[in-house]
């Protein structure tokens, strides 16, 4: 698969840090950025998917709702145990 090109704007400080890290690790800046973006996506992508699922669930007329105070009391009772 052919790699795609993307332009990224960053502060001079971040660019300098990236250059230093690339030199110190004998890696390309592209490699480091790809690794960083992949790690970011792995950490955050699932959140968006779960939020989308939750929104779909709440739009369902059969969704069950719990009052905030009831749920809060339930969790506070668990903490006391």
N, C-alpha and C positions, 0 to 999 in steps of 0.2 A: 504494500500500500504506500502510495506517495504521501510524503508529509506536506502539510499545508503551511503557508506563511501567514503570520499575523504580526501586526505592529502593536507594540505596547508602550504606553507612556508611563514613565516613572520619574520619581524625583532623582536629582543627581546623587543624593546620598545613597539611595537604594541601588542605583546603577553602580556606584563605586563599591558597595558591599558585594554585589553580585560578581563584579569583576575580580575582587579579591578572593572570594570563595572559589570561583572557577579556576583561578591561578593556583590556589593552595591545594585544591583537590585534583588538579589536572583533568578537569571536566570542562565541557563546553557550557556556555551560558544557556544555550538551548536545552541541554540535558538537565541542568539544574532547574530551569523554569518548568520544564515538562514534569519533573518529579514533584516540584512544589504544587503545581496546579492539580496533578493527579491526587496528591495527598489531600488537598483542600476539597476537591470534589468528593473523594471517599468519605471525608468527615462531614460534609454538609449536604450532599445531594439527597441522602435518605430523608433528611428533615423535610425538604420540600415535598417529596413523594408522600410522606406520612401526613403532612398538613393537607395535601390535596385529598387523600383518602378520608381524613376527618371531616373536611368540608362536604364531601359527597355523602358521608354518613349523616351529618346533621341536616342535610336537605331531604333525607328520607323521612316520609311521614311516620314510619314505624320506629324512628329513633327514640330511645329512652333518655329522659333528661333527669338530672339530679340537681337539686338546689345547691348553690355554692356553700351555704352555711352547713348543710347536712354533710357534704363531702368533707368540709374542713373539720367538722366535729369527729367524723369517722377517722381521719388521719391523726388528729390530735389524740384520740383514744389509743391508737396503735402506738404512738410515741410514749405514752404513759406506761405501757406494759413492759 
